[in-house]
């Protein structure tokens, strides 16, 4: 949802499966999905429909249908430009996701994001976003507090806290603002954020510890 324009389609898919599999009204199912977005879908189900039978099967159906949906999803226009701009400013960028690693990597490769980012990671067992953030920070030799995680879901802010990294919310015009009233700092464009980060990187007045080094 931060790099790829996927949230609308995935929310519709989740609402359909939850209404049929758990008997939830579609509006309620959609709201619960969006309220837990940021985690992998099986983890979301433990919150959305805790204790209900058949959650594993619903998760399998979601993942199978998601493979087909990914073919019709495109990145936001500012994603590649922002990642490229960070690269020009010598700011490493990781694309991380609650989508399975193979699907995320195939998507980024198809649209040229792999060539722009320093790394592309995704979900696999025992490797949620928290692990992705920590692993990448260690790999490039920076402290977690030197990493800036950018996400479009409220859950992403909690993930950032758990990983010990900084966080900025993304709320694009025309898309729901998940952070309204939360006090979370928000930007409306990845391009604008990348420009600010690049400016900080180039400024001799900013100490290295204050240089954000991560974009989702």
N, C-alpha and C positions, 0 to 999 in steps of 0.2 A: 503493500500500500504506500510505501514511501518512494520506492524506485519505480514500481510497476503499478499501472492503473488497474488493480485487481480487486479492490475491496468490495465494490458493488456486486460483481459477479459471484464472488465467493460468499458474500452475505446472502445472496439469493439461493445459492446452492445449499448453504447451511440451514437456512430457514425451511427449505423444502424437506430436507432430511429430518430435521427436528420436529416439524409438524406431523410428518407421517410416522416417524419412529418413536416419538415421545408424546405425541398428542398436544404439543404446544401450539397456540395460535400463532399465525405467521408473524404478526407484528411483535409479539413477545419474543418469539424465536430470533427474529432479526436483531432486536435490541440486546438480547443476551449474548448473541454472537459478537456484535460490535463491542459490547462492554468487556469482553474477555479476549478480544483480538490482540495479537502480539505473541501469544503462546501457540504451540502446535495444536491442531484441532482436538486430538485425543485428550490433551490436558485441559482444553477449554470445556470439553464435555463433562469432565469431573466437577466443574463448577456450574455449568449450565443445567445439568440433569443428574446431579449426584444421587447415586443409589439406584437409578433406573436400570433395568436389564437391557442388554443388547447394545451397550455403548461401543463395544469393540467393533461390532458389525457396522454401526453407523459411521465410525471413523474410517473403516476400510472402504466403505462406499464413497465417502467424501474424498479420500485420497485418489481413488480410481477415477472419479469424475473430474477431479482437479487436473489430472494429467491431460484430459481432453480440453479443458477450459484454457490451459496455459497457451495453447496454440493461437487463441484469439485475443490474448492480452498483450499490450504493448507498454513499453516504459514511458513515463512522463517525459515531456520534451526537455525539461530542465535537468534530468538525471545525468545524462552523459556529459552535458556541458559543465555541470557542477563538479563531477568527478575528474574531468579533464583539467578544470581550472585548479583543483587541489593539487593535481600532479605537477602542473607547471610551477606551483609555489612550493614544491618539495614537501607536500603534506600527504603522507600515505593514507589511502582510503580502502576500507573493507566494506564489501556488500555482505551483510549477514541477514538471515531470514529464518522464520519459523516454517517455511516451506522446505520440503526434503532437499538435501544437498544436491542430488542429481538433477532435479527439476530446476532449481535455482541456477545452477551452473549452466545448464543447457540454455535457459532463457537469456542469461547474460552473454553467453557466447553468441547466440543468434543475433543479438542486437548490438554487438560490439562493445559491451560494457566490460567484458573480461579483459580486453586489451587496455582499458583505461584505468581500472582499479588495480590495486596491489594484490588483492585477494578476493575471492568469492566463497562464502561459506553458507551452510544451511543446516537444517535440523537433521539429526539422526539419533538413534537411541543414546542416551546419556550425553548428548551434545546440543542442549538448547542454546538460546541466545546468550545466556549468562556465560556458559562455557566457551562459546565462540568469541565473546568479547575478551575474556580473560586469556584465552589461548593466543589470540592475535596480539594483544598487548605484550605478552611475554615474548612472542616470536620476533617482534620488531624492537624489543628492548626499551619499552616505555612503561612508566608507572600508570596504573589504571586511571588516576586522576588527570593524566595527560591525554586521555581519550574522550572524545565527544561523540555520544551516541544520538542519532537523530531518528525519531520514529513518529508515526501518526496515530498511535493508540495509547490510551491511558496506561495499559499494562506495560508498555515499553518504558515508561518512567520508573515503574517498580523494578523492572529488569535491570535498568541502569543502576539503581541504588544497590541491588543485590550484587552487581558486578563491581561496584566501587568506581563507576565512571560517571562523567558528567552527562547531562541530558538536555536536549532542546526538542520541543514538539514541533511538528509540521502540520499546518492547517491551511491547505490551499484554498483560494477563493472558489466558491462553487461546490466545495466538499464539506462534509460535516466537521466541525471543530470539536474534537474529543476533549480538548483541554479548557474549554470555556469555564471560567470561574475557579480553576484549579490552582492558579498561581504559578503554573509551569511556564517558563519562558517559551515563546512560540515565534516561529518564522512562517512566512507564507510562500517562500520560494527557496528551493535548494540552491539556485544560482546566487541569490542574494546572500545566503549563509556562506557559501563557498567564497564569495568575494570578501566578506568580513574576515573569515578565517585566513585567507591568503594575505590580506592586509596586515593582520596581526603577525603572521609568520615573517613577513618582510620587515616589520618595524623593529628597529633596534631598541625601542623602549619597552618591548614585551619580553620578559624572561622566557626561556624555553619551556619551563614548567607550565606556562599559561597558554601554550600553543595547542589548540584542539587538534586531534589527529584521527578522527574517526567520523565517517558518515555511513549511514545505513543505505 
